[in-house]
């Protein structure tokens, strides 16, 4: 790459892309299924492995929707998995469409069965549940039971401390069998929006294809759009290289899963307890990061990663980060780069490269970065499967609840250290994401009006311009008419 002297020197421009015919076979977004045509199915499904045997206490927790019960959480997450392929990103609309959906448990001498009533019909073929859907369905059950009984209610994990939180993240990922040994440095985390255009979606597939040809595995937020495209491309690259154990890892959390249902390519799904632990999971298991065009959720992820990397303890920590998209996305990345430079400074801009319209160069740049990560961890005797050495400040670990009071109380000014400013900006974007996709947050906004975001005049002006561009480019929602902002930025 060219020196980090400014965007024009750091930005690669590619020629017009020729799309591989194998990669241009499905849309990134499509019109959601007609509710009137949606079929539902009643079924009984047997879990796999250790989930066949559950204690009476665990089953009672899963059945109960009262205090301490897990039924409401389980129902939401299971419905999202069964509704895979839907492009509806309104949680309340999804829950309303399948309002009669129910989950039950049948205990037999041979083990446990899960009964489903009113389940989305697209999860079944000729009366049998699709195998991949079945696997993801019980990944939900596994993670919900484990997190409640082995993390939240276990005194070994002090979630009020940095060490305790990181240990909890490690144990959830290990229980989900994401931490494989022997391990290699080959997991590329791909971030980007679910509400992207066709040209951007096709581009994500091309980048994924180049990653797959180089034997690299893909981890995303598990949903549609820029989360699905890299996985789809990687499957073709892996197939050409006869790689039969490709990993397509999806990491999500209960608050957004209904709005971003896991795409059908995911073969390793994990449900983290909240957004902050989800973000930590990404940077702990990922060896490199690719950022595609997106909206507020993608901006949140960018600010999280840059805030972590700006911590003084991480000055020497290699974690390659490339922002990329087709030629039509160049203006988007220019605005992101300007916002980062004007808020977090030039040091933050040095932690990433921007490559436009060159999928193969993106893969080569990431591969070079992964080699540096491999060398660094080898020298320090660090694990390849989990980045223990990365310092994550408590500002980035504490769960942020998006309420009107919390959003208005955020301190956003030039007086803060760059990594602290990044933390609060990240919280502001997280609150907007919550207002866009969470049913409980949307209900609070309907009752009390939009969130109010305050801060220094200069940063508020930059923030307002950035958010306005996301709205104008239709990066907030897939469908449903004109977007109604859930926020107001102080002028």
N, C-alpha and C positions, 0 to 999 in steps of 0.2 A: 504493500500500500504506500501511497505518497505520504509525505510528512503531515503531521497534524497541525497545519498552520492556518486552517480556515476551511469552511465547507467546500469551497470550489476546488481546493487541493485534495480534500479528503473524500470527495464524492466521485465514484466511478460511474460512467455513463456507458450503457451497453447499446448494441445495435438492436434493430427490430428482432423480436424473438420468433423462432420457428417452433411451433408447438408440436411435440411428439404426439402422433395420433393416438398412442396408447394412454396419453394423459389427459385427453380432452373429451372424455366420454360422459361426464355428468356435470350438472350445474353446481355452483357453489351455494346458491340459494335458489329456492323455487317457491311457488305459491303453496302455502300450507294446505294440508288435506282439508277438504270440505267437511265441516262438522257433521253435516247431514249424512255423509257417506262413511263416517268413521264407524267401524265395527268393533264390538267388544267381545271378549272371550272369557269364560270361566274355566279355570284349570287348577290342577294340583301338580306341584313340582317338587321333586326330591332334591335336597342339597347334595353337595359333593364334599368328600373328605370329612374333616373334624366337625363340620357344622351339622352332620347327621345326628350328633349327640349333643344336646344342650341341657343345662340344668333347668329345674322348674322355675328357679328365680329368674334366669335369663329369658325364658319363654314368657313369664308373667310381665317382665319389663317390656318386652316387645308387644304384648297384647294391650298394655295399658296406655291410655292417652292422658291419664291424670298426672299429678306431680310425680316426677321421677320416672314416668313412663316414656317409652321410646316409640310408641305406635305412630304418632303424627310425623316424626322425623323419618321413620322407616317408610311410611306410605309415600311421602313426598319423593324420597330418593329412588324407591323402587318404581314409582310411576315414571320418573324421568328416564330410567333405563329402558323400561318397556316402550316408551314413547320415542325411542331413538329414530332419527330421521326427520322428525318434525322440525319445522323452521319457525315455530311460534315461540317468541322470546318474551312472552308476558306470562309470568308465573301464575297469576290469578286466573288468566284465561285457560291455561292448561289444567289447573285444578278444577275449574268450573266445568270444562268439557268432560272430564272424567270424574265428576263428583260422586258417582256411585262406585268408584273403584275401592275395593276393600282387600286387605291382606289378613289371612288367618293362619293358624298353626294347628296341625293335627299330629298328635303324638301316638306313635305305633310301637309295637315291640321291636320292629326292624329299624326304627329311627324316626326322625322328624320329617314331616311334609309341610310345605307351604301351600296354602290355598289362595287363589287369586279370583276375585269376582269383578267383572267389568273391566278387565285388562285390555289395553289397546290391541286390536286384532293384528296389526302389522308385526307384532312380536312373534307370530306363529305362522307356520307353513303346514298346511294340511292337518291342522289340529295339534301339531307339535311345536313347542317353543324352539326358536332358532338357537343353535348351540351357543353362539357367542353371546347372545342376549342372556341366556341362562347363566353363563359364567359371570357376567357383569352383575346380574341380579344378586347372586350370592356373594359377590365381592362387597356389595352394599351391606348385606346382613353381617358379614364378617367384620367390616370396619366399624359399624355402629355398635355391635356387641363388644368388640375389643376396646374401643375408645372409652366407652362408659365404664366397663368393669375393670379394665387393666390400666387405664390412664387416669381418668377423672377421679375415680374412687379409690385409687391406690396411693398411699402416702409416700411411696418412693418418688413420685414425680411432683415437684413443687413448681407448678405452672406460673408462679409469681416471680420466678428467677430465670435468668437467661440459660443457665446450665440445665435446669429442670425442663424448660421448654424444648431445648434442642434434643435432650434425651427422649422426650415424649415423641417428637417428630421421628427420631431414629427408630424407636420401637414400633410405631405405627407402620412405617415403611418396611421394616424387617418382617413384621407379621404379615404384611401384604406380599411378601416375597419379591420385593423390588430390589433388595440389596443382595445381588448374586455374587458368588465367588466360584472360581477365580474371576476377577473383574478386569475390565479393560477401560481405557479412557475413550468412550465412544457414544455417550449419551448427549444428544443435542436437543436443548429445550427450544421450542418454537412458540413464540407469543404472537398474537395478532387478533384482530376483531372477528366476531361472528357475523357482523353485518358489513360485508365487503362486496365489491362488485365482481363481475365475472372475470374481467382481465386480471384483477388482483388474485382471485382464487386460482385461476389457471397458473399464475406465476408461482404461487406457493407450492403447487404440485410439481412444477419444474425444479424448484429448489430441493424439494423432498426427494425427487428422482435422483438428482446429483448426489445427495447425501447417501441414498441407498446404494448407488453404484460404488461408493467408497466404503461400504460396510458399516456405516454409522446408523445408530438407532435414534428414534424420534420420541420426544416427550412433549406433550402439549396440555392445554387445559381441558381436553377431551371433547369439546363441543364441535359445532359446524364451522364453516368458513375457513379462516386461517388456522384453525386447530385441526381440521380434517384434511385440508389440502396436502400439507407436508407428509402426513401419514400415507395418504393415497399414492403420492408420487414415490415414496420410499418403498412401497410394496412392489412396484414395478422394477425399481433399481435392485432390490434384494432378489427378486425372481430371476433377473438376468444374470446375477452373480451366483445363483443357486444357493442363496442364503435362506435357510428354512426356519431359522429361529430368530427372525427379526423381532425387535421389541417396539411396540407402539403403546407407550405409557400415557395414561390419562390421569391427571391429578385435579380434583375438584373439591368442592365443599358444599354443605347442604343449602346454603343461602342462594346459590346461583344454579344448582344442578337442574332444577326444573326449567329454567329459562335457557340453559345450554346443555341439552340432553347429550349424553355420551354418543359420539359417532360410532358406527358399527365396526370400524377398523381397530379400535382400541382393544388390545389383548391383555393389558394389565391396568386395572382401574383401582384407584385408592381414593377414599373419601376422607379428607382431612377435617378436623373439627371446625375450623374457621379459616377466614381468608389469610390471616397472618401466618398460620402454620402451613397453609397451602403454598404461600410464596416462599417460605423457608425451605419447604420440601423441594421446590424447583431448584433453588441455588445450592442445596446440599447434594443432590444426586446428579445434577447437570454438570457437564464439563465445558459446555459452550452454549451461548444464547444467540438465537436469531430472532429478530423482531420484524414482523410484517406489519403492514398498515392496519390500523384499528381505531378504536375510539377511546373513551375514558378508561376502560379496563386495561387497555394496552398502555396508556399513559401512566396508570397506576403502577403497572409492572416495571416500566422503564424507570420511574422515580424510585421505586423500591430498590432495584438493582444498583442504580447509581448511588443512592444514599448509602447502601451497604458498602460499596466499593470505595466510597470517599472516606470511610472510617480510617483514621491513621494506621490502625493495625493491619489494614488490608492493602497498604500501599504497594507491597511486592507480590500480592496474590494475583496470579494470572487467571483470568476468566474471560475468554474472548467473547465479544459482543458485536454483532453485525446487524445493522438496520438495513432492510432491503425491500424492494418492490419493483414493479414494472415502471416504465417511463412515465406513465400517467400518475404515479405516486410521488414523483420527485418534489412537487410543491408541498405535499404533506410532510415529507421528511425535512425539508428546509424549515418549515414552521416549528416542528418538534426540536430541531437542532438549535434554532434561534431561541426558543423558550428555555431550553436547558442552559444555553450560554448566558442568557440574561438573568437567570435565577440562580443556577448552581455554579456557573463560571466555567472557565476554559479547562480546568483540571477535570471536570466531569466530561467535557467533550472529548478529552483524550482517551477515555475508557471505551470508546466505540468507534467503529468505522461505518460509513454509509456507502453501499454499493447499489447502483440503480441498473436494473435490466440485464444483469449478468449472473444467471443461476449457477453456472459452473464456477465462476470466480468466488461466489459466496461460499460454496462448498470447499474450494481450495483454501480460502482464507480461514474458515473454521478449522479445517484439518491442520493447518499450520499452528493455529492457536491451541488445538488439542495436544499437539506434540510438545508445546511449551508447558502445558498443564501436566502432562505425563512426566516430563523431566523434573519439574518443580516438586511433584509429590514423591518421585523416586528419591530425590536428594534429601527430602525431609522425612522419609519413611512414613508418609501419610497414606491413608486408604484411598484406593481408586473409586470405591463404591459409595463413599460418603465424605463430604468435605468438612472434616472436623475443624480445620485450621481457620476457616472463614469466621471473622468476628461479626456478629450481628447485634447491634445495639438494642436495648430494651424498647426504644421508641418504635422499632420495627417488629417487635414480637408481641406487644400488648394488643389484645383484640380491641378494635375500634368499633363501637356501636354507633351507627349513624342515626343520631337523633337531632332534632332542631337545636337543642342546647349545645350538644357537642360540636356540631358543625359551626355554629356561630362563635364558639369559644376558641376555635383554632387560631393559633398565632402564626401569621404568614407575613414575614418582613425580612428585610435585608440584615437586620441585627442578629439573626440566628446564624450559627455555624452552618456551612453548606449541607452536611449530612442531617442536621436537625431540621433545616428548612425542607429538605427532600422528604423527611418523615411526615411533616405536616401537610405538604402538598399531596403526598401519597394518600393521606387520610381524607383530604378533600375530594380527591378523585374516587376513593373507595366509597365515600358517602353518596356520590352521584351514581355510581354503579348500583349501589343498594337501592337508591330511589328508582332506578330504571327497571330493576329485575326482581327485587324482593317484594312479596305481597304485603308483608307487614309494614315495610317502610313506605310503600306506595299508599297504603291506607292512612298512615300518619300524615303524609303530605296532602292527601285529599282533605283531611280534617283540619290541619293547621297551616296549610299553604306551603310554598316551596322553601327549601333550605336557604339560609342567608350565609354567604361566605364573605368574610371581611379580611382586610389586610392592608398593606401599604398600597398607595395609589398606583405606583408603577407596576408592581406584580399583579395587582387586580386587573389592570388594563391588559397585560400580557395574557393572563388567565382567561379573561372574557373573550379576547380575540381567538384564542386557541379553541375554547369550547364552542364559540360561534361557528368556527370552521368545521368542527366535527358535525354540528347540526346541519350546516349547509351541504356537506358532503354525504349526508344520510348515513353517518357512522354510528348513530345511537341505537337505532332499531332496524330490524329486518323489514317489518311490514306494519300495517295498522294505521296508515294515514300520517298526517303531519305530527312530528315529535313535539310534545309539550314538555319543556324543561322543568325538571324537579328542583331547580336551584335558581338563585339570583346572586349575581356577583356585585359587590359593593362598587359603586362608581366613584 
